[in-house]
Amino acid sequence: MRVMAIDYGRRATGIALSDELRITVRPLTTLRTDRGETRSLVDRIVALALEYEVGTILVGLPLRLDGTRGDAANLVERFARRLNIQLTIPVILRDERLTSRAADELLREQGARASRRRSDSDQVAAAILLEDYLAEDGRIRAAAKRDSHGLGNPEGNPEAKLES
C-alpha cells in the first residue's frame, strides 16, 4: 500500500505519495486553504487517501532546531488527531526539520522561478519527508531480514556492519 506524506500549513499543505511498492516518491499536489479551514482540508486529504489506496499517512512535525515543540508543532498535532479520527489507517508524526529549506534549494537547483518555488515548495517538502521515511523504513526492513536469517549482530543493532 502507498504512503502519503503531508507538509501541513495554515494556508498551503503539500501532499506527496509513494508508489505501491514504496520505492518511488512523487509530489502530488498543494492544497490551498483559508486559515482555520481544517475540516475541509481533512475531508480533501481523506478523499485523496481513498482515491490512491493509501495505507499510511505521514505528517511532518515542525520541531524547533533544538528538537523542542513549539506552537507550530502543537497545531500540527491537533491536525493529525483530526485526520486520525477520520481514517482507519495509521497517521504517523515525523520530524520535518529543514525539509522546507531543502525543497527550496532543490527547486532553485532545478532553475525554478520564484512563483514556481512558492507554488511547489510544500509538496516537494512532503516528498523529501517521505523519501527520508521510506529510506529509513527500508534500512530497518533489511536489518530485520538479516536478523531473521541469523546474519545480524548479537546486540541486535541494525546499524552495525557485518564482518566478512
HUUR-V614432 format. One line per field, one symbol per residue. ss: DSSP state (@ for helix, = for strand, . for the rest). phi: phi as a letter, one per 30 degrees, with the letter a starting at -180 (. if undefined). psi: psi as a letter, one per 20 degrees, with the letter a starting at -180 (. if undefined). A space follows every 10 residues. Layout:
BEGIN
ss = ???
phi = ???
psi = ???
END
This chain:
BEGIN
ss = .======... .=======.. ....====== ==.....@@@ @@@@@@@@@@ @..======= =......... @@@@@@@@@@ @@@@@@...= =====...@@ @@@@@@@@@. ...@@@@@@@ @@@@@@@@@@ @@@@@@@@@@ @@@@@@@@.. .......... ....
phi = .dcccbcdbd cbbdbbbcdd diccbbdcac ccbdeicddd ddeddedddd echdcbcccd cdddedjdcb dddddddddd dddeddcccd ccdbeceidd dddddddddd iddedddddc dddddddded eddddddddd ddddddddci cddddidddd dddd
psi = qqppqpnpqh hpoqpqqrrh ikgqqqpgrp ppqqpjlhgg ggghgggggg gjlpiqpppp onqrhjirqa gghhghgggh ggghhiqjrp oppppjpjhg ghgggghghi kprhhhgghi hghhghgggg ggghgghhgg ggghgghijj irrhijoiiq qqq.
END
